[in-house]
Amino acid sequence: MEHAPILVHRISPSGGRRVVIRIAGVDTVLGIAYNDADLIEFLRRIDLPDPEDMVSGDSAAIAWQGGKPHVYRDDDAG
């Protein structure tokens, strides 16, 4: 099974989600996102086209692990 190349990990106990990109089977940590703006900035820095559309449009290239997409703290889960 093919995995999405961008993985947004589950929420950490202190808040935020680790963001990883997989290229040619190698995982690279892009950073810890505390909101969608952080995630967009990480994608912009690696020169992905239209990172705002990728994040807001829930692109299939992004897999959200554990929890709802666009939620970065446990108390935001509502």
C-alpha positions in Angstrom: 0.0 0.0 0.0 1.3 3.4 -1.0 1.5 6.0 1.8 1.0 9.7 1.5 4.3 11.5 1.2 3.5 14.0 3.9 2.6 12.6 7.3 1.2 14.8 10.1 1.7 12.7 13.3 -0.6 12.5 16.2 -0.8 15.4 18.7 2.0 15.3 21.2 1.3 15.6 24.9 2.7 19.2 24.9 0.7 20.1 21.8 1.7 20.4 18.2 2.2 17.7 15.5 5.4 16.4 14.0 5.4 16.8 10.2 7.4 14.3 8.1 7.9 14.0 4.4 8.9 10.7 2.7 10.9 10.9 -0.4 12.3 7.7 -2.0 11.6 5.8 1.2 13.5 8.2 3.4 11.6 10.1 6.1 12.7 13.7 6.9 11.2 15.7 9.8 10.1 19.1 8.6 9.3 20.4 12.1 6.5 20.6 14.7 3.3 22.3 13.5 1.2 24.1 16.0 -1.4 25.3 13.4 -2.1 25.1 9.7 0.0 28.2 9.1 3.1 26.2 10.4 2.3 23.3 8.2 1.8 25.5 5.1 5.2 27.2 5.9 7.0 23.8 6.1 5.5 22.9 2.7 6.4 26.3 1.2 10.0 25.9 2.4 10.4 22.6 0.5 9.0 24.3 -2.6 5.8 22.4 -3.0 3.3 24.2 -5.3 0.2 25.7 -3.7 0.8 24.6 -0.1 -2.2 26.6 1.1 -4.5 24.6 -1.3 -2.9 21.3 -0.2 -3.6 22.0 3.5 -7.0 23.7 3.2 -8.2 21.3 0.5 -7.2 18.2 2.5 -5.0 16.9 -0.2 -4.5 13.1 -0.5 -0.7 13.8 -0.3 -1.2 14.6 3.4 -2.0 11.9 5.9 -3.2 13.0 9.3 -2.3 10.3 11.9 -4.3 10.0 15.1 -7.0 12.6 15.6 -8.8 15.0 13.3 -7.1 17.0 10.6 -6.3 20.6 11.4 -6.3 20.0 15.2 -3.0 20.6 16.9 -3.9 20.4 20.7 -6.0 17.9 22.6 -8.2 20.6 24.0 -9.0 21.8 20.4 -10.6 18.4 19.6 -13.8 19.8 20.9 
